[in-house]
Amino acid sequence: MLDMDASSIIEQAKLNACDYACRHLYEKYGDALVVGVGTGSTVKLLITKCRDFFTERILVPSSHDTLLHLVSLGLNTAVDPAGVDDIDLYIDGADEVSGKLDLVKGRGGAFLREKSLAVRSRVRMYVVDYTKYTGLNHIYVKPIPIEVVPVSVKYVIRKLQELGYGEPLLRMGTGKDGPVVSDNGNFIVDYRLLKPVEDPLSLHNTLKLVHGVIETGIFPSNLVDIVVVGEPAGVRVLGKNTGGRE
């Protein structure tokens, strides 16, 4: 392990997390019929490694990117999220996980649909590597993505500046000129925090009151049941009635 570079260590941690999560899915959620699927590289890795688990489920993808990955693996049972009321299990990653299990999500730009699936799900499981878990009682490390109606973006940026929690920046595309456009046709503003936030739910509610804000990338702990944290030599399992390393 000492000979591995930092990126290799992180990749090994992701593999450990996905290996554990795959076993956990079979052991605990083998009867789950409708499964929501999040967005991101770790989720793709889990789907690939645990393809057989997903094969006979009704899959509800959170983004076009996830849908295309499912189809590329021959998983053709995906359905439109708009047609699903109840989801047995939701699986996703995260960009920041606090010690209280409040999450920041949205670097992939799919957090509105991800949250829409999470709130409909009976169980929510998140799979991350150790660099995403801070263990702190606040969020602060990653900017909070905020999905915004395009016609209101200048107003929203001004109001976010006035709130004083952070510095708002319109997310710009790298493969095209102009702002990033979400799967919902909206813009994304990244709110870089200027100070730790110990009550993320309260901040989320404050942000949602700003005209033009549709959703935030704050996933409070009431949307989290289990977090599998991959480490270089094992996993840490956090959540309700869980804890410790394996």
Phi, psi and chi 1 to 4 in degrees:
 res  aa     phi    psi   chi1   chi2   chi3   chi4
   1 MET       -  -32.9 -172.3   67.0   66.8      -
   2 LEU   -67.1  -24.2  -66.8  177.2      -      -
   3 ASP   -83.4   -8.7  -65.5  -30.1      -      -
   4 MET   -80.4  142.1  -62.2  171.9   66.8      -
   5 ASP   -78.8  173.3   60.2   28.2      -      -
   6 ALA   -60.6  -42.4      -      -      -      -
   7 SER   -65.9  -36.5   61.9      -      -      -
   8 SER   -67.5  -36.7  -62.9      -      -      -
   9 ILE   -65.3  -41.9  -67.3  173.3      -      -
  10 ILE   -65.3  -42.2  -67.4  172.0      -      -
  11 GLU   -62.6  -38.7  -74.6  -55.1  -50.2      -
  12 GLN   -64.6  -39.2 -177.4   59.3   53.1      -
  13 ALA   -63.0  -40.6      -      -      -      -
  14 LYS   -61.8  -43.1  -72.9 -176.5  179.2 -179.4
  15 LEU   -61.6  -42.7  -74.2  170.0      -      -
  16 ASN   -61.7  -42.4  -68.4  -19.0      -      -
  17 ALA   -63.4  -44.2      -      -      -      -
  18 CYS   -69.4  -37.2  -70.6      -      -      -
  19 ASP   -61.3  -45.9  -75.8  -18.4      -      -
  20 TYR   -65.5  -46.2  175.1   88.0      -      -
  21 ALA   -60.1  -39.1      -      -      -      -
  22 CYS   -62.7  -46.2 -171.6      -      -      -
  23 ARG   -61.8  -40.9  -65.0 -164.6  -54.6  -88.8
  24 HIS   -64.4  -38.2 -169.3   74.1      -      -
  25 LEU   -61.0  -45.5  -70.2  174.7      -      -
  26 TYR   -66.7  -40.0  -81.2  112.6      -      -
  27 GLU   -74.8  -38.1  -67.6  169.8    2.3      -
  28 LYS  -106.7  -28.3  -60.6  -67.1 -174.1 -179.1
  29 TYR  -128.1   30.4  -54.0  112.6      -      -
  30 GLY   -62.9  -21.5      -      -      -      -
  31 ASP   -93.6    2.8   60.2  -12.7      -      -
  32 ALA   -69.1  124.8      -      -      -      -
  33 LEU   -96.2  -46.2  175.4   61.5      -      -
  34 VAL  -103.7  119.5 -178.2      -      -      -
  35 VAL  -123.7  120.4  176.9      -      -      -
  36 GLY   -82.9  141.4      -      -      -      -
  37 VAL  -126.4  123.5 -170.3      -      -      -
  38 GLY   -77.5 -160.6      -      -      -      -
  39 THR  -129.9  145.4  -61.5      -      -      -
  40 GLY   132.2  168.8      -      -      -      -
  41 SER   -66.0  -38.0   60.4      -      -      -
  42 THR   -69.5  -38.4  -57.1      -      -      -
  43 VAL   -63.6  -42.7  173.3      -      -      -
  44 LYS   -60.0  -42.9  -74.7 -177.6  178.0  177.9
  45 LEU   -61.8  -43.4  179.4   60.6      -      -
  46 LEU   -62.7  -44.7  175.9   60.3      -      -
  47 ILE   -59.2  -43.8  -64.7  168.4      -      -
  48 THR   -65.4  -45.5  -57.6      -      -      -
  49 LYS   -71.5  -28.5  -69.1 -176.5   68.4   63.8
  50 CYS  -116.2   36.1 -156.2      -      -      -
  51 ARG   -55.3  -39.7 -179.7 -177.9  175.8  -79.8
  52 ASP   -62.3  -34.7  -72.0  -13.2      -      -
  53 PHE   -62.7  -39.5  174.6   83.8      -      -
  54 PHE   -80.4  -14.7  -67.2   92.6      -      -
  55 THR   -61.0  -42.3  -62.1      -      -      -
  56 GLU  -104.9   24.6  -62.9 -178.1   -3.7      -
  57 ARG  -108.7  159.2  -37.2  -77.9  166.0  179.7
  58 ILE   -84.9  118.0  -62.4  171.1      -      -
  59 LEU  -103.8  135.7  -55.4  176.3      -      -
  60 VAL  -119.3   97.2 -169.1      -      -      -
  61 PRO   -77.6  149.3   27.6  -32.4      -      -
  62 SER   -93.4   -4.7   60.9      -      -      -
  63 SER  -158.8  164.6   65.3      -      -      -
  64 HIS   -62.0  -38.6  -62.1  -39.8      -      -
  65 ASP   -60.6  -45.8 -174.2   56.0      -      -
  66 THR   -66.1  -40.8  -62.8      -      -      -
  67 LEU   -58.3  -46.1  173.8   60.9      -      -
  68 LEU   -63.3  -36.8  -69.2  172.6      -      -
  69 HIS   -67.1  -42.7 -175.9   65.0      -      -
  70 LEU   -59.4  -46.4  -67.3  170.8      -      -
  71 VAL   -64.2  -37.2  171.3      -      -      -
  72 SER   -63.6  -23.7   74.3      -      -      -
  73 LEU   -95.5    5.6  -65.2  175.7      -      -
  74 GLY    80.8   15.1      -      -      -      -
  75 LEU   -92.3   91.7  -60.2  169.8      -      -
  76 ASN  -103.6   21.0  -61.7  -46.2      -      -
  77 THR  -100.2   19.3   57.1      -      -      -
  78 ALA   -72.6  143.9      -      -      -      -
  79 VAL  -127.6  160.8  -61.3      -      -      -
  80 ASP   -70.2  130.6 -168.7  -51.5      -      -
  81 PRO   -55.8  -29.1  -24.7   33.1      -      -
  82 ALA   -64.3  -22.0      -      -      -      -
  83 GLY   -96.9    8.8      -      -      -      -
  84 VAL  -118.4  127.1  178.4      -      -      -
  85 ASP   -92.6  -49.4 -105.7  -12.6      -      -
  86 ASP  -118.4  134.9  -63.4  -47.9      -      -
  87 ILE  -121.3  130.0  -62.3  171.5      -      -
  88 ASP   -71.6  -40.1  -62.6  -44.5      -      -
  89 LEU  -148.5  134.8  172.7   67.1      -      -
  90 TYR  -118.9  132.9  179.6   64.7      -      -
  91 ILE  -124.2  130.8  -55.5  166.1      -      -
  92 ASP  -156.8  177.2 -155.4  -11.9      -      -
  93 GLY  -108.4 -167.7      -      -      -      -
  94 ALA  -158.9  157.8      -      -      -      -
  95 ASP   -96.9  -28.5  -59.6  -51.4      -      -
  96 GLU  -148.9  135.7  179.4  178.2   -9.0      -
  97 VAL  -129.1  122.2 -177.5      -      -      -
  98 SER   -87.7  171.7   78.8      -      -      -
  99 GLY   -65.2  -22.2      -      -      -      -
 100 LYS   -89.0    1.0  -65.4  179.7  178.8  178.5
 101 LEU    68.3   28.1  -58.7 -171.1      -      -
 102 ASP   -81.3  139.6  -65.6  -54.6      -      -
 103 LEU  -116.2  152.8  -47.2 -178.6      -      -
 104 VAL  -117.2  126.6  174.9      -      -      -
 105 LYS  -132.7  161.1  -69.2  176.6   43.9   54.7
 106 GLY   126.9    7.9      -      -      -      -
 107 ARG   -63.9  -26.6  -73.1  -50.5  -57.4  164.5
 108 GLY   -83.4   -4.2      -      -      -      -
 109 GLY    79.5   10.0      -      -      -      -
 110 ALA  -108.0   17.8      -      -      -      -
 111 PHE   -68.0  -26.8   55.4   96.7      -      -
 112 LEU   -63.5  -50.4 -170.0  159.6      -      -
 113 ARG   -69.6  -34.3  -64.3 -168.8 -176.2 -164.9
 114 GLU   -61.4  -45.4  -71.3  170.0  -18.5      -
 115 LYS   -67.9  -36.0 -171.4  174.2  -73.9 -175.1
 116 SER   -59.9  -37.4  179.4      -      -      -
 117 LEU   -74.0  -40.2  -62.3 -175.9      -      -
 118 ALA   -62.3  -41.0      -      -      -      -
 119 VAL   -69.8  -19.6  -61.5      -      -      -
 120 ARG   -92.8   -2.8  -72.2 -178.7 -106.2  173.0
 121 SER   -98.1  145.7  -61.5      -      -      -
 122 ARG   -74.5  -37.1  -66.3 -173.9  178.0   89.7
 123 VAL  -133.4  136.1  178.2      -      -      -
 124 ARG  -121.5  120.0  -72.1   68.1   55.4  105.2
 125 MET  -119.6  132.5 -179.9  170.9   73.5      -
 126 TYR  -119.6  137.8  -58.6   86.4      -      -
 127 VAL  -121.2  120.7 -176.6      -      -      -
 128 VAL  -139.9  166.4  -59.3      -      -      -
 129 ASP   -95.9  167.9   67.1   75.0      -      -
 130 TYR   -62.5  -20.7   67.0   96.5      -      -
 131 THR   -71.2  -15.9   65.4      -      -      -
 132 LYS   -90.3  -15.8  -49.7  -64.9  175.3   59.1
 133 TYR   -98.8  116.7  176.0   65.1      -      -
 134 THR   -89.9  -30.6   67.7      -      -      -
 135 GLY    75.5    2.1      -      -      -      -
 136 LEU   -89.6  160.1  -57.4  171.8      -      -
 137 ASN   -89.2   26.1  -71.4  -27.5      -      -
 138 HIS  -151.8  167.3   57.8 -103.2      -      -
 139 ILE  -106.1  146.6   58.7  170.4      -      -
 140 TYR  -170.0  -29.1  178.7   61.8      -      -
 141 VAL   -67.3  -45.5  176.7      -      -      -
 142 LYS  -107.1  145.7  -62.5  -65.9  175.3   66.3
 143 PRO   -61.2  149.4  -18.9   31.0      -      -
 144 ILE   -91.2  115.7  -62.0  168.6      -      -
 145 PRO   -72.0  141.4  -15.1   30.5      -      -
 146 ILE  -132.7  122.1  -58.2  170.9      -      -
 147 GLU   -86.6  131.9 -172.9  151.0  -15.5      -
 148 VAL  -132.3  139.1  177.4      -      -      -
 149 VAL   -62.9  128.3  175.0      -      -      -
 150 PRO   -53.3  -40.0  -29.8   37.2      -      -
 151 VAL   -68.1  -14.6  -64.2      -      -      -
 152 SER  -109.1    7.7  -61.2      -      -      -
 153 VAL   -63.5  -40.2   68.2      -      -      -
 154 LYS   -66.9  -40.1  -68.5 -166.4   71.9  172.8
 155 TYR   -62.9  -45.1  172.5   82.2      -      -
 156 VAL   -61.6  -45.7  169.5      -      -      -
 157 ILE   -59.4  -42.4  -72.2  174.0      -      -
 158 ARG   -63.1  -43.9  175.3  165.1   62.1   84.3
 159 LYS   -67.2  -36.5  -74.8  -60.5 -179.6 -179.9
 160 LEU   -65.4  -37.0  -67.3  178.9      -      -
 161 GLN   -63.4  -40.9  -70.4  171.1  -27.7      -
 162 GLU   -68.0  -32.0  -68.5  174.0    0.3      -
 163 LEU   -62.4  -33.7  -75.3  175.2      -      -
 164 GLY    84.2    6.8      -      -      -      -
 165 TYR   -78.7  -27.2  -70.6   97.3      -      -
 166 GLY  -168.9 -172.1      -      -      -      -
 167 GLU  -110.3  117.6  -63.0  176.6  -14.0      -
 168 PRO   -85.0  140.8   29.0  -31.0      -      -
 169 LEU  -141.5  125.4 -177.9   65.5      -      -
 170 LEU   -65.9  126.4 -179.5   62.7      -      -
 171 ARG   -74.5  126.6 -171.2 -177.3  -62.4 -174.2
 172 MET  -105.3  150.4  -56.0  -59.7  -72.0      -
 173 GLY   -73.8  156.0      -      -      -      -
 174 THR  -109.0  -23.5   55.5      -      -      -
 175 GLY  -100.4    0.2      -      -      -      -
 176 LYS  -154.1  159.8   61.3  176.8  -83.0  -63.3
 177 ASP   -75.5  148.9  -67.2  -24.3      -      -
 178 GLY    94.1 -177.0      -      -      -      -
 179 PRO   -68.8  154.4  -15.0   28.1      -      -
 180 VAL   -66.3  135.5  168.1      -      -      -
 181 VAL  -113.6  125.0  178.4      -      -      -
 182 SER   -71.4  170.6   75.1      -      -      -
 183 ASP   -60.9  -15.3  -73.6   -4.8      -      -
 184 ASN   -97.4    2.7  -48.5  -61.5      -      -
 185 GLY    83.2   17.9      -      -      -      -
 186 ASN  -111.0  169.2  -60.6  -50.2      -      -
 187 PHE   -92.6  162.8  -67.9  167.1      -      -
 188 ILE  -123.6  128.5  -65.2  174.8      -      -
 189 VAL  -109.4  126.7  173.0      -      -      -
 190 ASP   -94.3  124.4  -70.1  -48.2      -      -
 191 TYR  -104.8   98.2 -159.4   32.4      -      -
 192 ARG   -79.2  116.0 -172.8  172.8   69.0   83.3
 193 LEU   -68.2  141.2  -64.0  174.1      -      -
 194 LEU   -96.5  -11.7  -63.7  175.4      -      -
 195 LYS  -155.9  156.7   54.3 -171.6  175.9 -177.0
 196 PRO   -60.6  145.5  -23.4   34.2      -      -
 197 VAL  -115.8  111.4  174.3      -      -      -
 198 GLU   -88.4  -14.4  -64.6 -173.4    3.1      -
 199 ASP  -125.5   77.1 -171.0   -9.5      -      -
 200 PRO   -60.3  -34.8  -24.3   35.6      -      -
 201 LEU   -62.6  -40.6  179.1   57.0      -      -
 202 SER   -63.6  -41.8  176.8      -      -      -
 203 LEU   -64.5  -42.6  176.0   57.0      -      -
 204 HIS   -55.4  -48.2  163.5   78.1      -      -
 205 ASN   -62.9  -38.1  -70.0  -26.2      -      -
 206 THR   -63.4  -45.1  -62.0      -      -      -
 207 LEU   -65.0  -37.4  -63.8  174.3      -      -
 208 LYS   -66.2  -20.3  -74.7  -70.4  -68.3  -74.0
 209 LEU   -78.5  -12.2  -69.4  174.6      -      -
 210 VAL   -75.9  124.2  176.7      -      -      -
 211 HIS   -56.3  131.5  169.9   74.3      -      -
 212 GLY   100.5  -18.4      -      -      -      -
 213 VAL   -80.7  125.3  170.1      -      -      -
 214 ILE   -95.8  -45.9  -60.1  172.8      -      -
 215 GLU  -157.3  159.6 -169.2   51.6   84.8      -
 216 THR  -120.2  162.2   83.9      -      -      -
 217 GLY   -86.9   12.3      -      -      -      -
 218 ILE   -81.7  119.3  -64.9  173.1      -      -
 219 PHE  -110.1   98.1  -78.5   55.1      -      -
 220 PRO   -65.9  163.6   23.0  -31.3      -      -
 221 SER   -61.5  -19.2   58.5      -      -      -
 222 ASN   -72.2   -6.0   62.6   -5.8      -      -
 223 LEU  -105.1   16.1  -69.4  178.5      -      -
 224 VAL  -127.6  124.9 -179.9      -      -      -
 225 ASP  -107.6  -41.3  -65.7  -63.5      -      -
 226 ILE  -146.8  139.7  179.6  171.6      -      -
 227 VAL  -124.6  124.0  179.1      -      -      -
 228 VAL  -100.7  114.4  178.1      -      -      -
 229 VAL  -104.8  112.2 -177.2      -      -      -
 230 GLY   -76.7  133.0      -      -      -      -
 231 GLU  -118.7  166.9  -62.3 -177.9  -23.3      -
 232 PRO   -58.0  -28.5  -28.1   36.3      -      -
 233 ALA  -128.1   26.4      -      -      -      -
 234 GLY   162.8 -154.5      -      -      -      -
 235 VAL  -139.4  156.3  -63.0      -      -      -
 236 ARG  -116.3  129.3 -176.5 -165.7  -59.6 -119.9
 237 VAL  -112.0  121.1 -175.5      -      -      -
 238 LEU  -122.3  150.7  -52.6  169.0      -      -
 239 GLY   138.5 -163.0      -      -      -      -
 240 LYS   -69.2  122.5  -61.7  166.5 -175.9  174.8
 241 ASN    60.6   30.2  -59.0  -45.1      -      -
 242 THR  -131.9 -177.2   64.7      -      -      -
 243 GLY   145.8  153.2      -      -      -      -
 244 GLY    98.9  179.8      -      -      -      -
 245 ARG  -107.4  156.4  -71.4 -178.2  171.0   85.4
 246 GLU  -137.3      -  -63.0 -166.1   16.3      -
